[in-house]
Amino acid sequence: MPVSVDKAVIARFEKFGKKFEVLVDPEKAIDLKSGKNIPSEEVLAVQDIFEDAKKGLRSSRDDLRKVFGSEDIVEIARYIIIKGEIQLTTEQRRKILEEKRRLIASIIAKESINPQTGAPHTIERILNAMEIAKINIDLYKPVEEQVKDVLKSIQRVIPIRFEKIELQIKIPAAYAGKCYGVVRELGKLKSEQWLGDGSFACLLEIPAGLQAEVFDRLNKLTNGDVVITQKR
């Protein structure tokens, strides 16, 4: 979907006394700056480099060559976004940080359990623990790189740890074909076997917090005709 100029913000980079600006989608630009491989057409509102974007003053080709060694608009724009500063409004910053905070909580919820009960924590409980622990989310750091530090901090607030479990699963022949791909998506197959009657059996390794989702999805696909037991 094209980036709306009306909703775009400025990403700015300065060098040798020269200012270079591009108009970008705020959230996609943050993703790109955080290390994600986002296509340029999803980030740029206008494929041009400006000396002053608000006034519509374009940078000269000579300045582009001098500073970036190139006139490639897309290449230069990506450099400006990654190395420069993205001009976010207070509300945009708040929204992006909140989305990152919830995504981190979601990852932790899927990967962890309460070691005292063996049950997973809800996303809301993890978010509450993050608030109590006064977690500061890094706007530009990928969420995957922040998860372990957040987990370490909230362990002082609630009993929680990352854990993998193994499930022994047997699916009747009538459902085995359509369930096979789903099983592979849900976790890591440690072993698998197609039995003589056409049924499918496997040992699936998953994050402990995903156990309820595995039960729910496979029971729905098989109308409850599936056997799932946790390997001890």
PyMOL commands that set and color helices and strands:
alter all, ss='L'
color gray80, all
select helices_A, chain A and resi 26-33+40-43+61-68+73-83+90-111+123-132+143-154+173-186+208-221
alter helices_A, ss='H'
color red, helices_A
select strands_A, chain A and resi 9-15+18-24+50-52+57-58+85-86+112-113+161-162+164-171+188-194+200-207+227-230
alter strands_A, ss='S'
color yellow, strands_A
deselect
rebuild
show_as cartoon
